[in-house]
Amino acid sequence: MAKLEALQKNIETLRAAIPELRGVLIASTEGLPVAHSIAGGADPARVAAMADRIAAMALTLTQPVSRTQLSRLD
């Protein structure tokens, strides 16, 4: 089984185990979807891009006021 297929299977298992989850998305640091399972027909590419922008904004906003450093998993 390829890595991407295994990852997708794990995402589906996670969603089945936790019914409250509406979706799971794994994205690259460039804001591109890698694997996902999202309810409601949301566009994974759009969600990944928005999450990337939110993470970048959070990093920018916390740097001047934070004693601890927020970092991204690159």
N, C-alpha and C positions, 0 to 999 in steps of 0.2 A: 504494500500500500504506500502510495506516495505521501510525502510529508504534508502537503496541502489537504489531501483527502483525510488523513489522520486528524489533522487540526479541525477540519470541518465536522468530522464525526464527534470529536470531543466537545465542540460547541453545541451540537445537537443534544448530546448526552447531558450537558450542563443545563440547557433550557428545559429538558424533560425532567431533570431532578429538582429544579426550582421553578415551579409554575408561575411565580410572581414576576419572573424576568420577562420583559417585553421584547428584549433583543440582546444579542451579544455581537460585538464588532471588534475585530482585531485589525488595526491599521498600521501602515508603515509610518516612519517619521516624516515622510513627505506628504502625509495626509491622504494616502491611497488605501482603499480597503484590501485586506489580505484574505480574510475569511469572515463570514458573517451569517447570522440568522436573526433577521429583524422582522417583527410582526408589523402588520398595518401597511405594508407596501412602501415603507420609507426607502429612499434611494441611498444605498450604502456609500456610494462615492461622495454624496453630499454630506452625509452624517460624518464620514471620516474627515472630510475637509473642514467642517465646522469644529470638530473635536480638536484638530490640529491648531486651528486659529485660537480656540479657547485656551489650550495649553500654552501657546506662545504668549497670549495676553497675560495669563496668570503668572508666567515666569517674569515678564516685564514689570508687572505691577508689584510683585513681591520682593524684587531685588532691593529697592531702596529702603524698605521698611522692615524687612525680615532679618532676624538673627540667624535663622537657619536657611540654608540654600535649597531652593526648589530646583530639581533637575529633571531632565527628560531622559527616557531610556533610548539612547541612540545606538 
